[in-house]
Amino acid sequence: MKILEFKNKDQNGQLKTVGKFEIKNLTEDTAELYIYGDIVSSEWAKWDDSDICPNDVANFLKQLDGTNKLNIFINSGGGSVFAGLAIYHQLKRNSAEKTVYVDGLAGSISSVIAFCGDRIVVPTDAFLMIHKPWMGLLGAYNAIELRKMADDLDRIEEGIMNVYGQHLKEGVDIETIRQMVQEETWLTGDKAAEYFDIEVGEAVNAAACTSMYFEHYAKIPEKIKCQPEPQKDNNEKEKLLLELDLI
């Protein structure tokens, strides 16, 4: 196993570790990426080492020039819409043959990231979760500003629907997926395969998932949410909710 650490200078000019990935079974042509935390926009938004931002992925990919195969393992409750879309496009552009494995949950924006794969494997006891984008607000807003935010959310949803639409199983209408998005839908591997062009993997006792976003979800399966949620103080929650999240 090889561990890559990414460092930046802090305000005092000292190097500090800003991201860490474990790359297992690294060979000349194959590497593995684990997305096992919340998706955040930048370093300041991270709560722990498992959280991931676009800069982490950019640095990761720079380390892997010439890699022909990339296995991506996902167990994430979601996070920032824009960060997730950036990660999706970073991975999609990479020339390696990409196989995505959903180890427990690809929820919210991490379900979009999952579709960066040339091959996507979801076990029968793991989940894709899709729903509408959500915005956390602090401060005072008038009706014009609120209507604009709602319009922005609708446009962002269309961008996400475009990703889902590129991976529909033949004969599936995108409006069927749109209705699922309206209702917060949790799809096991076999159910997801009815709508999306994915492979169904055998049940593997899917990994539990923790996420700060679970408190906002209405239909979390017990087998996914079987660990305590991370605790954050109010200031930390307010800071993170300033981001635009698909949660």
Secondary structure in CASP SS format (residue, H / E / C, confidence):
PFRMAT SS
TARGET T0000
AUTHOR 0000-0000-0000
METHOD secondary structure of the structure
MODEL  1
M C 1.00
K E 1.00
I E 1.00
L E 1.00
E E 1.00
F E 1.00
K E 1.00
N E 1.00
K E 1.00
D C 1.00
Q C 1.00
N C 1.00
G C 1.00
Q C 1.00
L E 1.00
K E 1.00
T E 1.00
V E 1.00
G E 1.00
K E 1.00
F E 1.00
E E 1.00
I E 1.00
K C 1.00
N C 1.00
L C 1.00
T C 1.00
E C 1.00
D C 1.00
T E 1.00
A E 1.00
E E 1.00
L E 1.00
Y E 1.00
I E 1.00
Y C 1.00
G C 1.00
D C 1.00
I E 1.00
V C 1.00
S C 1.00
S C 1.00
E H 1.00
W H 1.00
A H 1.00
K C 1.00
W C 1.00
D C 1.00
D C 1.00
S C 1.00
D C 1.00
I E 1.00
C C 1.00
P H 1.00
N H 1.00
D H 1.00
V H 1.00
A H 1.00
N H 1.00
F H 1.00
L H 1.00
K H 1.00
Q C 1.00
L C 1.00
D C 1.00
G C 1.00
T C 1.00
N C 1.00
K E 1.00
L E 1.00
N E 1.00
I E 1.00
F E 1.00
I E 1.00
N E 1.00
S E 1.00
G C 1.00
G C 1.00
G E 1.00
S E 1.00
V H 1.00
F H 1.00
A H 1.00
G H 1.00
L H 1.00
A H 1.00
I H 1.00
Y H 1.00
H H 1.00
Q H 1.00
L H 1.00
K H 1.00
R H 1.00
N C 1.00
S C 1.00
A C 1.00
E E 1.00
K E 1.00
T E 1.00
V E 1.00
Y E 1.00
V E 1.00
D E 1.00
G E 1.00
L E 1.00
A E 1.00
G E 1.00
S C 1.00
I H 1.00
S H 1.00
S H 1.00
V H 1.00
I H 1.00
A H 1.00
F C 1.00
C C 1.00
G C 1.00
D C 1.00
R E 1.00
I E 1.00
V E 1.00
V E 1.00
P E 1.00
T C 1.00
D C 1.00
A C 1.00
F E 1.00
L E 1.00
M E 1.00
I E 1.00
H C 1.00
K C 1.00
P C 1.00
W E 1.00
M E 1.00
G C 1.00
L C 1.00
L C 1.00
G C 1.00
A C 1.00
Y C 1.00
N C 1.00
A H 1.00
I H 1.00
E H 1.00
L H 1.00
R H 1.00
K H 1.00
M H 1.00
A H 1.00
D H 1.00
D H 1.00
L H 1.00
D H 1.00
R H 1.00
I H 1.00
E H 1.00
E H 1.00
G H 1.00
I H 1.00
M H 1.00
N H 1.00
V H 1.00
Y H 1.00
G H 1.00
Q C 1.00
H C 1.00
L E 1.00
K C 1.00
E C 1.00
G C 1.00
V C 1.00
D C 1.00
I H 1.00
E H 1.00
T H 1.00
I H 1.00
R H 1.00
Q H 1.00
M H 1.00
V H 1.00
Q H 1.00
E H 1.00
E C 1.00
T E 1.00
W E 1.00
L E 1.00
T E 1.00
G H 1.00
D H 1.00
K H 1.00
A H 1.00
A C 1.00
E C 1.00
Y C 1.00
F E 1.00
D C 1.00
I C 1.00
E E 1.00
V E 1.00
G E 1.00
E C 1.00
A C 1.00
V C 1.00
N C 1.00
A C 1.00
A C 1.00
A C 1.00
C C 1.00
T C 1.00
S C 1.00
M C 1.00
Y C 1.00
F H 1.00
E H 1.00
H H 1.00
Y C 1.00
A C 1.00
K C 1.00
I C 1.00
P C 1.00
E C 1.00
K C 1.00
I C 1.00
K C 1.00
C C 1.00
Q C 1.00
P C 1.00
E C 1.00
P C 1.00
Q C 1.00
K C 1.00
D C 1.00
N H 1.00
N H 1.00
E H 1.00
K H 1.00
E H 1.00
K H 1.00
L H 1.00
L H 1.00
L C 1.00
E C 1.00
L E 1.00
D E 1.00
L E 1.00
I C 1.00
END
